[in-house]
């Protein structure tokens, strides 16, 4: 065995990785719990990859066979319903934890120099995750996904100048058809995964090279406390979070299987009170409040769409805009977060999103206590 390991070391150089891991440390302070959010997002991404590969074995991306292939999967293939439910639930949890990770990095100002590129690659991965949600929503080819995609692509069509081109680019024609389904499938299983993998690897490399940022207000506390060894201490805590997440994911998939619905019919009436996935509801609700008409040749609906695009661009460039690291961008972020929560609650007509926020804060506080060093308790 020693000769085999030596042979592998000479050709792969894994001892250098072991040496790097043995010296890598993680800063310890009151906000250290937020370091685990990135690992949780990565875990759900890996679950998406594994379950997505299994679903590809049975899925047929055509308007005539897509719904039937999933119906066969969930009714006939052993544990096919469970794999599909895990894929659907992990997709939502991946978006949720990616948002938490992005928000924590933003409010802790971990995008400060020299970690600008770390922030940019992470923000781009978050936008791509939202793209996964939009492209994958149509693939079951049921009534809800069909009309939700029609509404979503109609919104893109009102963008000034390039709206008509964007509409045809997204749909592969003038209407949502089988060509749209094939196009979305190609994005979902090939184009977006390839781009995401490259950006994710770049993000992980930058995190390892530049290390984890320490918020300015706890730098003194971090210096007083001994850092934690990444391997095995932090890695084992990260793994414990993954195991807990796997248990929650399995429970959700088993007790609340993802419904299939009815096959899409372009001639059927649209669903009443149709809405997109929860992470797009705040945009959808905002557009519902915009009256019809136009000004200077620009439709009123195009204004909030352009503002959302501008907000995304500012979010991407915030490391270069927030040079003084004052409270202005923090206040702007809090206002934006409040807007998202309020519009989401309004869109659902319920306070469920607020309960989710409260439960998340409670779980983070519990996990922070568990993962603290024994001497700090």
Secondary structure, 3 states (H helix, E strand, C coil): CHHHHHHHHHHHCHHHHHHHHHHCEECCCCCHHHHHHHHHHHHHHHHHHHHHHHHHCCCCCCCCCHHHHHHHHHHCCCCHHHHHHHHHHHHHHHHHHHHHHHHHHHHCCCCCCCCHHHHHHHHHHHHHHHHHHHHHHCCCCEHHHHHHHHHHHHHHCCCCCCHHHHHHHHHCCCCCCHHHHHHHHHHHHHHHHHHHHHHHHHHHHHHHHHCCCCCHHHHHHHHHCCCEEHHHHHHHHHHHHHHHHHHHHHHHHHHCCCCCCCECCCCCCCCCCCCCCHHHHHHHHHHHCCCCCEECCEEHHHHHHHHHHHHHHHHHHHHHHCCCCCCHHHHHHHHHHHHHHHHHHHHHCCCHHHHHHHHHHHHHHHHHHHHCCHHHC
